[in-house]
Amino acid sequence: MDDDRGAGAAALETQTTRRGLFGLAAGGLLALTGTGAGAASTADEETSGKVVFIYDDSWREDWDQTFPVHQEKDAPACCAAVTEYVDTSWGLLPEHLREMEESGWEIMSHTSAHDVVGNLYLTEPAEPEDDRLAVDGSFLTDHDGEPIVIGTDGGTVENVIAGGGEDDDGFFLDLEEPVGEAFAAEETFVRFTDERIRKEVVGSKEELEEMGVDVDYFVSPFGRSEGLVEELVGEHYAGFANREGDGLNGLANLDPYDLGRTSIDGRSSSRADIETFYDQVAAGDYLGIVVGHSQFEETTEERVRFAIQEARERDLEIVTLREALSAHGVGPDEVLGADDEESTEDANGDDGAESNGDNGDDEGEARTEEETVGSAIRENGPSIAAGTGLLATIGLVGRAAYRRLNGSDGPN
């Protein structure tokens, strides 16, 4: 294994989190969403259910292993690409992305560096003299020297990461300076600066489109979806592919900014779990969204082939997310408006200069009527984080009741 590939793998497989709604996605927990008579096989019944496959992280296995199986089965899928992984010895190449898209696949953004862009939260109160914070995840601990913000919607303070770890009480984050103010547990968030999150969320879309592919949807690393990321996705994307839920997205009232996923990875879901999930999709007229990680040893070509075949046996239509949402009137044209890019250019001025990255007022004033409709759709959804992939092994639980829940997750 190349050194850069090994470093990427190590960074992905050491993250742990403790907050919120993390996906009723696997490990037998799929059955909690409606097994029994309502989940009986519908292979012989007509259904309007649809299934979207998303493969996260843009590792080379997407091209070498997973893409050929989908081509063999004439089944489209989506690739959620991390731009810093693209064009490495172990990641997809730009030409792979373009050929995937030409073959009917859809390319999504999964940030620039696969760093957490959603909020972490304090699990214990902080006093002004504290230079260590108790937090609900380890995602920031290996970013020594990086600036962060700490606070609430009412105001934030800046600081710099000085390490972190885990002890008997949970995860902690060390700061270069005392926090300087008192902050309450649970309502206080910790995250990267606005500039850094904007680079990860908006910059990754721009980078992918410069590679020659279209990008309409965003996938958040580790399922963290609260905070500035929500605003940026709403402004720059037609939907949030893993914001909340268990993968069962009702076709009757699809909200492109409140979609959930469930895992087909071998380390997260059994074959019976996948079958049960598809039964539910077929029985309830859902858009079922599933996620896989081709680089996982357990997510084999055989596993991918099985997941496609089981969907087909239930007469579920396999489509891209763009196709599914467009067919139900909430695709990119309906949500963002067909002239969204032109509107953004007009808002930035004749010379194409970008608006201030730290202030969304200019962009908000430039929104088209269609964008306003999209915003109204988003505001109807709860602010809930959702995880997929290995996060699925801990199941879906209520955010308010389980903020202190411990679990482990892998790449998302």
Residue pairs with C-beta under 8 A, 6 or more apart in sequence:
1 9
1 90
2 89
2 90
4 88
4 89
4 90
5 88
5 89
5 90
8 85
8 88
8 90
8 91
9 295
11 114
11 142
12 57
12 114
12 410
12 411
13 410
13 411
14 138
14 142
15 116
15 137
15 138
15 139
15 222
15 409
15 410
16 137
16 138
16 166
16 171
16 406
16 407
16 408
16 409
17 136
17 137
17 138
17 139
17 222
17 223
17 224
17 387
17 391
17 407
17 409
18 123
18 136
18 137
18 170
18 171
18 403
18 404
18 405
18 406
18 407
19 120
19 121
19 136
19 137
19 224
19 385
19 399
19 403
19 405
20 226
20 384
20 385
20 386
20 399
20 402
20 403
21 244
21 245
21 384
21 385
21 386
21 396
21 397
21 398
21 399
22 223
22 385
22 386
22 387
22 391
22 392
22 394
22 395
22 396
22 397
22 405
22 407
22 409
23 223
23 245
23 246
23 247
23 260
23 261
23 262
23 263
23 386
23 387
23 388
23 391
23 392
23 395
23 396
24 30
24 32
24 33
24 246
24 247
24 262
24 392
24 395
24 396
25 246
25 247
25 261
25 262
25 263
25 268
25 269
25 387
25 388
25 391
25 392
25 395
25 396
26 262
26 263
26 265
26 268
26 269
26 270
26 273
26 392
26 393
27 268
27 269
27 270
27 273
27 392
27 393
27 395
28 270
28 273
29 273
29 392
29 395
29 396
30 246
30 262
30 269
30 273
30 274
30 276
30 277
31 39
31 273
31 276
32 395
32 396
33 246
33 248
33 280
33 396
34 280
34 284
35 276
38 280
38 283
39 276
39 279
39 280
39 283
40 279
40 283
41 275
41 279
41 314
42 279
42 282
42 283
42 314
42 315
43 282
43 313
43 314
43 315
45 282
45 315
46 315
47 281
47 282
47 283
47 285
47 314
47 315
47 316
48 251
48 285
49 251
49 281
49 282
49 284
49 285
49 286
49 287
49 288
49 314
49 315
49 316
49 317
50 251
50 281
50 286
50 287
50 288
50 316
50 317
50 318
50 319
50 324
51 278
51 281
51 287
51 288
51 289
51 290
51 311
51 316
51 317
51 318
51 319
52 77
52 78
52 287
52 288
52 289
52 290
52 318
52 319
52 320
52 321
52 324
53 70
53 75
53 76
53 77
53 78
53 264
53 290
53 291
53 292
53 307
53 308
53 318
54 77
54 78
54 79
54 80
54 108
54 219
54 241
54 261
54 289
54 290
54 291
54 292
54 321
55 62
55 66
55 77
55 78
55 79
55 80
55 291
55 292
55 293
55 294
56 80
56 110
56 219
56 291
56 292
56 293
56 388
56 389
56 411
56 412
57 80
57 81
57 82
57 85
57 110
57 114
57 293
57 294
57 295
57 411
58 79
58 80
58 81
58 82
58 85
58 86
58 91
58 92
58 97
58 110
59 85
59 90
59 91
59 92
59 293
59 294
59 295
60 90
60 91
60 92
61 294
61 295
62 79
62 92
62 96
62 294
63 92
63 93
63 96
63 100
65 294
65 300
65 301
65 304
66 77
66 292
66 294
66 301
66 304
67 77
67 96
67 100
67 103
67 105
68 301
69 301
69 304
69 305
69 308
70 76
70 77
70 105
70 304
70 308
71 103
72 305
73 305
73 308
73 309
73 312
75 308
75 312
75 318
76 103
76 104
76 105
76 106
76 318
76 319
76 320
76 323
77 105
77 106
77 318
77 320
78 105
78 106
78 107
78 108
78 217
78 241
78 320
78 321
79 92
79 97
79 100
79 105
79 106
79 107
79 108
80 108
80 109
80 110
80 219
80 241
81 92
81 97
81 107
81 108
81 109
81 110
81 204
81 208
82 91
82 110
82 111
82 112
82 113
82 114
82 204
83 109
83 111
83 112
83 113
83 203
83 204
83 207
83 208
84 112
84 113
84 114
85 91
85 92
85 114
86 92
86 93
86 94
86 97
86 208
86 211
87 93
87 94
94 211
94 212
97 107
97 208
97 211
97 212
97 213
98 211
98 212
98 213
100 107
101 107
101 213
101 214
104 320
105 320
106 216
106 217
106 320
106 321
106 322
106 323
107 208
107 213
107 214
107 215
108 215
108 216
108 217
108 218
108 219
108 241
108 321
109 201
109 204
109 205
109 208
109 215
109 217
109 218
109 219
109 237
110 204
110 218
110 219
110 221
111 117
111 200
111 201
111 204
111 220
111 221
112 199
112 200
112 203
112 204
112 207
113 200
114 221
114 411
115 139
115 143
115 192
115 200
115 221
116 137
116 139
116 140
116 191
116 192
116 221
116 222
116 224
117 191
117 192
117 197
117 200
117 201
117 220
117 221
117 224
117 227
117 228
117 229
118 191
118 220
118 222
118 223
118 224
118 225
118 226
118 227
118 229
118 385
119 189
119 190
119 191
119 224
119 226
119 227
120 135
120 136
120 137
120 139
120 140
120 173
120 189
120 190
120 191
120 224
121 135
121 136
121 185
121 186
121 187
121 188
121 189
121 190
121 403
122 133
122 134
122 135
122 136
122 183
122 184
122 185
122 186
122 188
122 189
122 190
123 134
123 135
123 136
123 170
123 171
123 185
123 186
123 403
123 404
124 134
124 169
124 185
125 182
125 183
125 184
125 185
126 133
126 134
126 150
126 179
126 181
126 182
126 183
126 188
127 179
127 182
128 178
128 179
128 180
128 181
128 182
129 178
130 175
130 178
130 179
131 162
131 174
131 175
131 176
131 177
131 178
131 179
132 172
132 173
132 174
132 175
133 150
133 172
133 173
133 175
133 179
133 190
134 169
134 170
134 171
134 172
134 185
135 164
135 170
135 171
135 172
135 173
135 190
136 170
136 171
136 403
136 404
137 171
137 222
137 224
138 164
138 165
138 166
138 171
139 222
139 224
140 146
140 148
140 161
140 164
140 173
140 190
140 192
141 161
141 163
141 164
141 165
141 171
141 173
142 164
143 161
144 161
144 162
144 163
145 160
145 161
145 162
146 160
146 161
146 192
146 196
147 158
147 159
147 160
147 161
147 192
147 193
147 196
148 158
148 159
148 160
148 161
148 190
148 191
148 192
148 193
149 156
149 157
149 158
149 159
149 190
149 191
149 192
149 193
149 194
150 156
150 157
150 158
150 159
150 179
150 183
150 188
150 189
150 190
151 157
151 183
151 188
151 189
152 183
152 187
152 188
152 189
157 179
157 180
157 181
158 193
159 175
159 176
159 177
159 179
159 180
160 175
160 176
160 177
161 173
161 174
161 175
161 176
162 174
162 175
162 176
163 173
163 174
164 171
164 172
164 173
164 174
165 171
165 172
166 172
170 404
170 406
173 190
186 403
189 226
189 227
191 197
191 227
191 228
192 200
194 228
194 357
194 358
195 357
195 358
197 227
197 228
197 229
197 232
198 228
198 232
198 357
201 218
201 229
201 232
201 233
201 236
202 232
202 236
205 215
205 218
205 236
205 237
208 215
209 215
215 237
216 237
216 238
216 239
216 321
216 322
216 332
216 336
217 237
217 238
217 239
217 240
217 241
217 256
217 321
217 322
218 233
218 237
218 239
218 240
218 241
219 241
219 242
219 412
220 229
220 240
220 242
220 243
220 412
221 411
221 412
222 387
222 391
222 409
222 412
223 242
223 385
223 386
223 387
223 388
223 391
223 409
223 412
224 385
224 387
225 240
225 242
225 243
225 244
225 384
225 385
225 386
226 383
226 384
226 385
230 240
230 243
230 257
230 378
230 383
231 360
233 239
233 240
233 257
234 257
234 374
234 375
234 378
235 360
235 363
235 364
238 256
238 322
238 325
238 331
238 332
238 335
238 336
238 374
239 256
239 257
239 259
239 321
239 325
239 330
239 335
240 256
240 257
240 258
240 259
241 259
241 261
241 289
241 321
242 259
242 260
242 261
242 289
242 291
242 386
242 387
242 388
242 412
243 257
243 258
243 259
243 260
243 381
243 384
243 385
243 386
244 258
244 259
244 260
244 381
244 382
244 384
244 385
244 386
245 258
245 259
245 260
245 261
245 386
246 260
246 262
246 396
247 260
247 261
247 262
247 277
247 288
247 289
247 290
248 260
248 262
248 277
248 280
248 281
248 284
248 286
248 288
249 259
249 260
249 286
249 287
249 288
249 289
250 284
250 285
250 286
250 287
251 285
251 286
251 287
251 328
252 285
254 287
254 324
254 325
254 328
254 330
255 330
255 377
255 378
255 380
255 381
256 325
256 330
256 331
256 335
256 374
256 377
257 374
257 377
257 378
257 381
258 378
258 381
258 382
259 287
259 289
259 321
260 289
260 386
261 289
261 290
261 291
261 386
261 388
262 269
262 277
262 288
262 289
262 290
262 291
262 388
262 392
263 269
263 290
263 291
263 292
263 388
263 389
263 390
263 392
264 274
264 290
264 291
264 292
264 299
264 303
264 304
264 307
265 291
265 292
265 293
265 296
265 298
265 299
265 303
265 389
265 390
265 392
266 296
266 297
266 298
266 299
266 300
266 303
267 296
267 298
267 299
267 390
267 393
267 410
268 389
268 390
268 392
268 393
269 277
269 392
271 306
274 290
274 306
274 307
274 310
275 310
277 288
277 290
278 288
278 310
278 311
278 314
278 316
279 314
280 286
280 288
281 287
281 288
281 314
281 316
282 314
282 315
282 316
287 324
287 328
288 311
288 316
289 321
290 307
291 388
291 389
291 412
292 299
292 303
292 304
292 307
293 299
293 389
293 410
293 411
294 304
295 411
296 410
308 318
311 318
312 318
319 327
322 331
322 332
325 331
325 332
325 335
326 332
326 333
326 334
330 377
332 340
333 370
334 370
334 373
334 374
335 370
335 371
335 373
335 374
335 377
336 368
336 370
336 371
336 374
337 343
337 368
337 369
337 370
337 371
338 370
339 368
340 368
340 370
340 371
343 366
343 367
343 368
343 371
344 363
344 366
345 352
346 366
347 355
347 362
347 363
347 365
347 366
348 354
348 355
348 362
355 362
355 363
356 362
367 375
384 399
385 399
386 396
387 409
387 412
388 412
389 409
389 410
389 411
389 412
390 408
390 409
390 410
390 411
390 412
391 407
391 409
391 410
391 412
393 407
393 408
394 405
394 407
394 408
394 409
397 405
